[in-house]
């Protein structure tokens, strides 16, 4: 076997491994909607009294912990959402949209008396985060298939 053939064989093996990893990185179908409901719920509870928010934060923390555990069990790995690559832009965009929606919901509730604003924005954020989760996953898998790192 020549050096070029050996190099081509090794590159093909790396590409095959990246393709396998990209396939393994697919979350369960319910994962992104569950994450959307958790994040949307965090926005929706902003109109509650402090005790209610604290209880919701505990439920959020427990739910997030269960999601992480389920993802690790399903894929065998955990990936930082803000990793370098296309995914960072998706994650930063989702965080910015969620933050803006939460701030707007709180402002509308407290300053304008629109008590339904946190619920409405919570529902909007739930949908956006669900869609964004699928977009993030597609970007991550594309990064892996194109030779990107974890």
N, C-alpha and C positions, 0 to 999 in steps of 0.2 A: 504494500500500500504506500502510495506517495504521500508527501507532506500535505499537498493540496487535498487529496482524497480524505486524509485523516482529519484535516481542518474542517472540511465540508461535513463529514460524518459527525464531528463534535458539535458543530453549529446546528445540525439537524436534531441532535439529541437535546440541546438546550431549547430549541424552538418547541419540540414535542413536550418537554417538561413544563415550559411556560403555558402551553395550550392546556395541558392536564391540570395545572394549578388554577388557571382561569376557569375551567369547568368546575373544579372543586369549590371555588370561591362563591358559588351561587347560593344565596341565602334561601331559607324555606320561603314559600310563597306568602305566608302570613306575616313574615318578619317586618317588612316595610309598613304595612297597614298598622301593625301593633305599635311600631315606633311612632308613626304619625298620630295615633290615638294618645300615646303617652305625652308627646310634645304638645299636641293640641290641647290636651287636658291641662297642662301646665299654664297655658294661656287662659283657658276657660275659667280656672279657679281664681283668677286675679281679683274678682269682685267679692270673694268670700272674706269673712273676718279672719284675723290672723290665725286663730286656732284651726280654722278650716283649711287655710293655706298650708300650715305646717303638716296637717294630716295628709293633704294631697302630695306634698313634697316627699313624705315618707313612702306613700304608695308609688310615686314616680321613681324613687330610688330603688325600691324593691323590684318594680317592673323592669327598670333598666338593667338591674343585676340579672334578672331572669332572662332577658333578651340576650345579654352578652353570653351567659352560660349556654343558652340554646344555640347561638351562632357558633360558638366554639365547638360544641358537641357535634353540630351538623357538618361544619367545614374542617374542623381540626386546627383552626387558627383564629386569631383576632387581629384586625387591621385598624390602625389609627385612622380615623376619618379625615384628618388633616395632613395625611402623608403627602409627599411631593408627587406631582403629576396632575392629571386632569381632575382627579377627585378633590383636590384641595379647593379648587374654584367652586365646585358643587357644594362642598361642606361650608365654605365661608359664605356663599350666597344663601344657603338655607339658614345659617345662624343669623345673618343680617336680616333676612326677611322675618324670621321668627321674633327677633328682638324688636324690630320696628312695629310689628303687629301687636306684640305684648305692650309696648309703650303706648301705642295709640289706643289700645283697648282700655288700659288703665286711665289714660287721660280723659277719654270719652266718658268712662264710668264716673270718675271723681269730679271732673270739671264741668261736664255737660249733663250729668245725671242719666246717661244712657246705660242703665244697669245691665242691659242685654249685650253690650259691646264685647265684654270678655268671652261670652258664649259664642257670639257670632265669629269673632276673630279666632277663637279656639277651633271652631269647625273649619275655617279657612286654612289655618295653619296645619291642621291634621291632614287635609287633602294635599297641600303643598309639600309637606314633609314625606307623605307616602309616595307621591310622584317623584320627589327629589331623591328618595332612597333608591328607587329603581334606576334613576339616572346615574346616581353615584355608583351603584353596582355595575352598570354597563360601562361606565368610564373606567372603573377599576379593572374589570375583566379585559377591556381593550388595552389598557396599559400593560397588563401581564402578557397578553398575546403579542404585543409589540416589543417585548423584551424589557419592560419596566421592572423595577424591583418592588418588593413588598413595602 
